[in-house]
Amino acid sequence: MPFTVTADDTSRTVTIAMSKPYGFLLNTIGLAPIVCAKGMKDPSILKNSSSGTGPFVLTNYQPGRSMTFIRRQGYAWGPNGAATSAPGTPAKMVLKFVTDETTAANLILADQLNAAVIKGPERQRLNGRGLDKVGSAGSGEWLWFNQLGNRPTQDLAVQKALLMAADLPQLIKVSTGGIGTAATGLINARPTACPGNPLAGQLPEHDLDAAGALLDQAGWVEGSDGIRRKGGATLHLDVHYVPSVSVYAQPTAELVAQEWKALGVQTKLTADTTTALSQTMFQTSNSDVYLEPFGGNLPTQMVPYVSGPTPPDGVNLAGINNAAYNSLVAKAEALLLVWRRTSRPGDPAPLLRPAGLDPAARYRDVRTDAVHFATVLREYGIRPELPRGDWASAAVHLVRMP
């Protein structure tokens, strides 16, 4: 979402303006980087050092090896008054780039590292040492069925049959080293911007016989050799994955191939580098199935990957064209933010005329439950209820009515 940022030194404020109504501004406004005047004047210094106001200052950067930070003296403007003068605040921190998890685990056990991100089997070795740990949500493997070109995976019946033939709980177990759980949405970041479980009831149950019946109906008939064919063509799928992403990627791909073989589907497993898979996904589209971790922080980030232009003109990598989803995207919600620097007795709240609404729709105000016609809002506006006093602010959350 394009945005502009302006600063006012006199009022000591920074204003972020979106190019159009955006429902996740409160989730993302803190992600906008603020570079101090020194860095703005000479951006080249940002290659190896920092120019900001955080509790630590980057003093040394060795690409691919490490980053060194020292404590900022006098820092006392953190959340709830957090300051670097607090006991236990380190004078220096060194962030090392250690790509091998066994090496990282060994360094922790040898007291040469204070912390590390461990995703693979080394977790089991570290769990028995009584170390403190913090869990975080991450993405497991996604199955993307390529619907571009004249491919078997273009047929929804084939997609459903492949899912029914796969033992999803077992795939989750293998792909996460036995600690993962089923996804509850497209977004894995926590806390979630949109709570709920939109995937509930959407996935078919594991049923190999029903999967075979679906393929029979679609014309893919199993021969005496156990292989399915249609019009002389073999049901053969090219499955791409990236071993370097996770130690569990290859066994997961092999389990997928094994389960689909039982259905009469032949598979070719193609191990890619991240660069090669990216080229296949977003340039050539030359594969049938992608097995790749995926995810984002907001639902809006997923929109171009599951709708709209396809490669190489867009990033809708599987060629998805779901009319219901496209309609819901077009009915996106609107969040209006308003603030007032100073006020005098009797001053009315500012009048807002939202220009990004669908003129043919009605919108419900989430707080008041009032329903407004978009044409009325655009023509006559809406006055939000602002608290008394200076620097008052309020949010108006509008949801399109069905």
C-alpha positions in Angstrom: 0.0 0.0 0.0 1.7 3.3 -1.1 2.0 5.9 1.7 3.7 9.2 2.4 5.5 10.3 5.5 5.9 13.9 6.7 7.5 15.3 9.8 6.8 18.5 11.8 9.7 19.4 14.1 7.7 22.2 15.7 4.9 20.0 16.9 7.2 16.9 17.2 4.8 14.8 15.1 5.2 12.3 12.2 2.2 11.9 9.9 1.7 8.8 7.7 -0.9 9.2 5.0 -2.1 6.1 3.0 -2.9 6.5 -0.7 -6.4 5.0 -0.1 -8.4 3.6 2.9 -6.5 0.9 4.6 -8.0 -1.4 7.3 -4.7 -2.4 8.9 -3.0 0.9 9.6 -2.9 0.3 13.3 -1.2 -3.0 12.7 1.5 -1.6 10.5 2.1 2.0 11.4 4.9 1.0 13.8 6.8 -0.8 10.9 7.6 2.5 9.1 11.3 3.1 9.7 12.3 6.6 11.1 15.8 7.6 10.0 17.4 10.6 11.8 18.7 13.7 10.0 22.3 12.4 9.8 21.2 9.3 7.9 18.9 11.2 5.7 21.7 13.6 4.7 24.1 10.7 3.9 22.2 7.4 3.4 25.5 5.6 2.6 26.3 5.4 6.3 23.3 3.1 6.7 25.1 0.3 5.0 27.3 -0.4 8.0 25.8 1.7 10.9 22.5 3.0 12.2 21.0 6.4 12.4 18.0 6.2 14.7 16.8 6.6 18.3 16.6 3.0 19.6 18.3 1.5 22.7 21.2 0.1 20.8 23.5 1.5 18.0 24.8 -0.6 15.2 28.6 -0.1 15.1 29.9 -2.9 12.9 28.4 -5.0 10.2 30.2 -7.9 8.5 27.9 -9.3 5.7 27.1 -12.9 6.2 29.0 -13.0 9.5 27.8 -10.7 12.3 26.3 -7.4 13.4 27.6 -5.6 16.6 25.4 -3.2 18.6 26.4 -1.1 21.6 24.1 0.3 24.3 22.9 3.9 23.7 23.8 6.0 26.7 20.9 8.1 28.1 18.2 6.1 26.3 15.1 6.5 28.5 12.1 6.8 26.0 11.2 3.2 25.5 7.8 1.7 26.2 6.6 2.5 29.7 9.7 4.5 30.3 12.2 1.6 29.5 15.8 2.8 29.7 19.2 1.4 29.0 20.2 2.3 32.6 18.1 -0.6 33.9 20.1 -3.3 35.6 20.9 -6.2 33.2 21.0 -4.1 30.0 24.0 -5.4 28.1 26.7 -3.0 27.1 27.2 -4.8 23.8 25.3 -7.3 21.7 26.7 -9.4 18.8 24.3 -11.0 16.3 26.0 -13.8 14.5 24.8 -15.4 11.3 25.0 -19.1 11.9 23.2 -21.1 9.2 23.8 -24.6 10.5 21.5 -25.4 13.5 23.9 -28.1 14.8 26.6 -25.5 15.0 24.3 -23.0 16.7 23.2 -25.6 19.3 26.8 -26.5 20.0 27.7 -22.9 20.6 24.8 -22.5 23.0 25.8 -25.5 25.0 29.4 -24.3 25.0 28.2 -20.9 26.4 29.4 -19.1 23.3 25.9 -18.0 22.3 23.2 -16.5 24.5 20.3 -17.4 22.2 19.6 -18.9 18.8 16.6 -19.8 16.6 16.4 -23.6 16.4 13.7 -25.1 14.2 14.9 -28.6 13.4 15.8 -31.8 15.3 18.4 -30.0 17.5 15.4 -28.8 19.6 15.3 -32.3 21.2 18.9 -32.1 22.3 18.5 -28.6 23.8 15.1 -29.4 25.5 16.9 -31.8 27.8 19.3 -29.2 29.1 16.8 -27.1 31.0 17.3 -24.0 28.9 14.8 -21.2 28.7 12.9 -21.0 25.5 10.3 -18.9 23.7 8.0 -20.4 21.0 6.9 -18.6 17.9 4.4 -19.4 15.2 5.8 -20.2 11.7 4.6 -21.5 8.4 4.8 -25.2 7.5 4.8 -26.5 4.0 2.0 -25.3 1.7 0.7 -27.3 -1.3 0.2 -25.0 -4.2 -1.6 -26.6 -7.2 -0.6 -24.8 -10.4 -3.8 -24.1 -12.4 -2.0 -22.3 -15.3 -1.7 -24.0 -18.7 -3.2 -27.4 -19.6 -2.2 -29.2 -16.4 -4.1 -31.9 -14.5 -4.0 -29.7 -11.4 -6.2 -27.2 -13.3 -9.1 -29.5 -12.5 -10.7 -28.9 -9.1 -11.7 -32.6 -8.9 -8.0 -33.5 -9.3 -7.0 -31.0 -6.6 -9.6 -32.4 -4.2 -8.6 -36.0 -4.9 -4.9 -35.2 -4.2 -5.9 -33.6 -0.9 -8.1 -36.5 0.1 -5.3 -39.0 -0.7 -2.9 -37.1 1.6 -2.9 -37.8 5.3 -2.8 -34.2 6.3 -2.2 -34.7 10.1 0.7 -37.0 9.2 2.1 -34.5 6.8 1.9 -31.8 9.4 3.7 -34.0 11.9 6.5 -34.8 9.4 6.9 -31.2 8.1 7.2 -29.7 11.6 9.2 -32.4 13.4 6.2 -33.5 15.3 5.4 -30.2 17.1 3.2 -28.4 14.5 -0.5 -28.0 14.5 -3.0 -27.5 11.6 -3.2 -24.0 10.3 -6.3 -21.9 11.1 -5.8 -19.4 8.3 -3.5 -18.0 5.7 -1.7 -15.8 8.2 0.7 -17.4 10.7 1.8 -14.2 12.5 0.7 -13.8 16.2 -1.3 -12.0 17.3 -3.5 -12.3 14.3 -5.0 -9.2 12.7 -8.2 -11.1 12.0 -9.1 -13.8 14.5 -11.1 -16.9 13.7 -10.6 -20.1 11.7 -11.7 -19.6 8.1 -10.3 -23.0 7.2 -12.7 -24.9 9.5 -14.7 -27.4 7.5 -12.9 -26.5 4.2 -10.5 -29.4 3.9 -11.7 -32.9 2.9 -11.2 -35.9 5.1 -8.5 -38.4 4.3 -10.2 -41.1 2.1 -8.2 -42.9 -0.5 -11.2 -44.7 -2.0 -13.2 -41.5 -2.4 -10.1 -39.8 -3.9 -9.9 -42.6 -6.5 -13.6 -42.3 -7.3 -13.2 -38.6 -7.9 -10.3 -39.2 -10.4 -12.4 -41.9 -12.1 -15.2 -39.3 -12.6 -12.7 -36.9 -13.9 -11.5 -39.4 -16.5 -8.3 -40.5 -14.9 -8.7 -44.2 -14.8 -6.4 -46.6 -13.1 -4.8 -49.2 -15.4 -3.6 -52.8 -14.6 -0.2 -51.3 -13.7 -1.7 -49.1 -11.0 -1.1 -45.9 -13.0 -3.9 -43.5 -13.9 -4.3 -42.3 -17.5 -6.7 -40.1 -19.4 -6.8 -40.1 -23.2 -3.4 -41.8 -23.3 -1.8 -39.3 -21.0 -0.3 -40.4 -17.7 -1.3 -38.6 -14.5 2.2 -37.3 -13.7 3.0 -34.4 -11.5 6.2 -32.4 -11.1 6.5 -31.4 -7.5 9.1 -28.7 -6.6 10.5 -28.1 -3.1 13.5 -26.4 -1.4 15.6 -28.7 0.9 17.6 -25.8 2.3 14.4 -24.2 3.8 13.9 -26.9 6.3 15.4 -30.3 7.2 11.9 -31.6 7.0 11.3 -30.4 3.4 12.6 -33.5 1.7 10.9 -36.1 3.9 7.6 -34.2 3.5 8.0 -34.2 -0.3 8.7 -37.9 -0.2 5.7 -38.6 1.9 3.5 -36.7 -0.5 4.9 -38.7 -3.4 4.3 -41.9 -1.5 0.7 -41.1 -0.7 -0.1 -40.0 -4.3 1.5 -43.1 -5.7 -1.0 -45.2 -3.7 -3.7 -43.2 -5.7 -2.1 -44.1 -9.0 -0.4 -40.7 -9.5 3.2 -40.6 -10.6 5.3 -37.8 -9.3 8.7 -36.3 -10.0 10.3 -34.6 -7.0 12.4 -31.6 -8.0 14.8 -30.2 -5.4 15.4 -26.5 -6.1 17.4 -23.7 -4.6 15.3 -20.8 -3.3 16.4 -18.8 -6.4 15.4 -21.6 -8.8 12.0 -22.1 -7.2 11.3 -18.4 -7.2 12.0 -18.3 -10.9 9.7 -21.3 -11.5 6.9 -19.8 -9.4 7.0 -16.3 -10.6 8.5 -16.5 -14.1 8.2 -19.8 -16.0 5.3 -21.5 -14.0 6.9 -24.7 -15.2 5.7 -27.1 -12.5 2.5 -28.8 -11.3 2.8 -28.5 -7.5 4.9 -26.3 -5.2 5.7 -27.5 -1.7 6.9 -24.4 0.0 6.5 -22.5 3.4 4.5 -19.4 2.8 2.7 -16.8 4.9 2.4 -13.1 5.9 1.4 -10.8 8.7 -1.8 -9.5 7.2 -4.6 -10.9 5.0 -4.0 -8.0 2.5 -0.5 -9.3 1.8 -1.9 -12.6 0.5 -4.3 -10.9 -2.0 -1.8 -10.6 -5.0 -0.6 -14.2 -4.5 -4.1 -15.8 -4.7 -5.8 -13.4 -7.2 -5.1 -11.0 -10.0 -2.4 -11.1 -12.7 -0.4 -14.4 -13.1 3.4 -14.7 -13.7 5.3 -13.1 -15.3 3.0 -10.1 -15.1 1.9 -10.7 -11.5 2.6 -13.0 -8.5 -0.7 -15.0 -8.6 1.6 -18.0 -8.8 -1.0 -20.8 -9.0 -3.3 -18.9 -11.4 -6.2 -18.9 -8.9 -9.4 -17.2 -10.1 -12.0 -17.6 -7.4 -15.0 -15.4 -8.1 -16.2 -15.5 -4.5 -12.8 -14.5 -3.1 -12.4 -11.8 -5.7 -15.8 -10.4 -4.7 -14.9 -10.4 -1.0 -11.6 -8.6 -1.7 -13.5 -5.9 -3.5 -15.7 -5.5 -0.4 -12.8 -4.7 1.8 -13.4 -2.9 5.1 -12.4 0.7 5.7 -10.8 2.2 8.8 -10.8 5.9 9.1 -8.4 7.6 11.6 -8.8 11.2 12.7 -7.0 13.3 15.2 -7.1 16.9 16.3 -4.0 18.7 17.7 -5.7 21.4 19.6 -9.3 22.3 20.4 -11.3 25.2 21.8 -14.7 25.0 23.6 -17.5 24.5 21.1 -15.2 23.3 18.2 -17.1 20.6 16.3 -15.4 17.3 15.4 -13.9 17.3 11.9 -16.1 16.2 9.0 -14.8 13.1 7.2 -15.8 12.3 3.6 -14.3 8.9 2.8 -13.6 8.7 -0.9 -12.6 5.1 -1.2 -15.9 3.4 -0.6 -18.0 1.5 -3.2 -20.7 4.1 -4.1 -23.3 1.3 -4.6 -22.8 -0.2 -1.2 -23.9 0.4 2.4 -21.5 0.3 5.4 -22.0 -0.5 9.0 -20.2 1.5 11.7 -18.8 -1.2 14.0 -19.0 1.0 17.1 -22.4 2.4 16.8 -24.0 -0.3 14.6 -25.4 2.5 12.4 -25.7 1.7 8.7 -24.8 4.4 6.1 -25.1 4.6 2.4 -21.7 5.1 0.8 -23.1 7.9 -1.4 -24.3 9.8 1.7 -20.9 9.3 3.4 -19.1 10.6 0.4 -21.4 13.6 -0.1 -22.2 14.7 3.4 -19.5 13.0 5.5 -19.5 11.6 9.0 -18.4 13.3 12.3 -16.5 11.0 14.6 -16.8 11.4 18.3 -13.5 12.8 19.5 -12.5 12.9 23.2 -12.1 16.3 24.8 -8.8 18.0 24.9 -5.7 18.4 22.7 -4.3 15.6 20.6 -7.6 13.8 20.6 -8.0 10.9 18.2 -10.6 8.3 17.2 -11.1 5.5 14.7 -14.2 4.8 12.6 -14.4 1.2 11.5 -16.8 0.6 8.5 -17.8 -2.8 7.3 -19.5 -3.3 3.9 -23.0 -4.8 4.2 -23.9 -7.9 2.1 
